[in-house]
């Protein structure tokens, strides 16, 4: 699946969210509601499970069972105190949605060298070794993008970029507002990611306009 298709899919999920969620404009956006929307879109039943891996490195994973159309999403427990094993509330929200987004994007055509320029522009600017990127890495990057499209929608990012530039907000303030990890906010608003994603959104807008004619 190419990025414009992923963005189109997350737009569809967002539209369903706005239609069926009673408090669709309330922040932070509801993870439970998004999981329901993804369940309906993919025809997978999702079970969210907390697992203590006793490791700071593992935050979450997904096991999908195509025969039964079920998926188990495992998320690390909430950290009780600094230094303790676990993750923050914001990380739990992000990981749950990111893993669920693999149900949206993990198809055969996800894995193609045609997305190499995208990966390069988003993650490894200047690198010439992108074609050797491992397939799971490609899928993971797309899952991160999709999760942020849902939890911190693209249409709300420009105003926050301006407010950060003006010193009115910090990355932490934005992360706290949307309840997503600060490092993901920093990345998605950075010059590394935002301009490239903006181009793909504009491309998607042009495609949708052509279909309406």
SULWO-V373651 format. One record per backbone hydrogen bond with DSSP energy under -1.0 kcal/mol. CO is the residue of the C=O (numbers start at 0). NH is the residue of the N-H. If there is no record, write none. Layout:
co:CO nh:NH
co:CO nh:NH
This chain:
co:1 nh:5
co:2 nh:6
co:3 nh:7
co:4 nh:8
co:5 nh:9
co:6 nh:10
co:7 nh:11
co:8 nh:12
co:9 nh:13
co:10 nh:14
co:11 nh:15
co:12 nh:16
co:13 nh:17
co:14 nh:18
co:15 nh:19
co:16 nh:20
co:20 nh:23
co:22 nh:25
co:29 nh:33
co:30 nh:34
co:31 nh:35
co:32 nh:36
co:33 nh:37
co:34 nh:38
co:35 nh:39
co:36 nh:40
co:37 nh:41
co:38 nh:42
co:44 nh:70
co:46 nh:72
co:48 nh:74
co:58 nh:75
co:60 nh:73
co:62 nh:71
co:64 nh:68
co:64 nh:69
co:68 nh:44
co:69 nh:64
co:70 nh:46
co:71 nh:62
co:72 nh:48
co:73 nh:60
co:74 nh:50
co:76 nh:86
co:80 nh:83
co:86 nh:78
co:87 nh:91
co:88 nh:92
co:89 nh:93
co:90 nh:94
co:91 nh:95
co:92 nh:96
co:93 nh:97
co:94 nh:98
co:95 nh:99
co:96 nh:100
co:98 nh:101
co:99 nh:102
co:100 nh:104
co:101 nh:105
co:104 nh:106
co:106 nh:109
co:107 nh:110
co:109 nh:111
co:111 nh:114
co:112 nh:115
co:114 nh:118
co:115 nh:119
co:116 nh:120
co:117 nh:121
co:118 nh:122
co:118 nh:123
co:123 nh:126
co:128 nh:131
co:129 nh:132
co:133 nh:137
co:134 nh:138
co:135 nh:139
co:136 nh:140
co:137 nh:141
co:138 nh:142
co:139 nh:143
co:140 nh:144
co:141 nh:145
co:142 nh:146
co:143 nh:147
co:144 nh:148
co:145 nh:149
co:146 nh:150
co:147 nh:151
co:152 nh:155
co:153 nh:156
co:156 nh:160
co:157 nh:161
co:158 nh:162
co:159 nh:163
co:160 nh:164
co:161 nh:165
co:162 nh:167
co:162 nh:168
co:163 nh:166
co:169 nh:173
co:170 nh:174
co:171 nh:175
co:172 nh:176
co:173 nh:177
co:174 nh:178
co:174 nh:179
co:180 nh:184
co:181 nh:185
co:182 nh:186
co:183 nh:187
co:184 nh:188
co:186 nh:189
co:189 nh:193
co:192 nh:196
co:193 nh:197
co:194 nh:198
co:195 nh:199
co:196 nh:200
co:197 nh:201
co:198 nh:202
co:199 nh:203
co:200 nh:204
co:201 nh:205
co:202 nh:206
co:203 nh:207
co:204 nh:208
co:205 nh:209
co:206 nh:210
co:207 nh:211
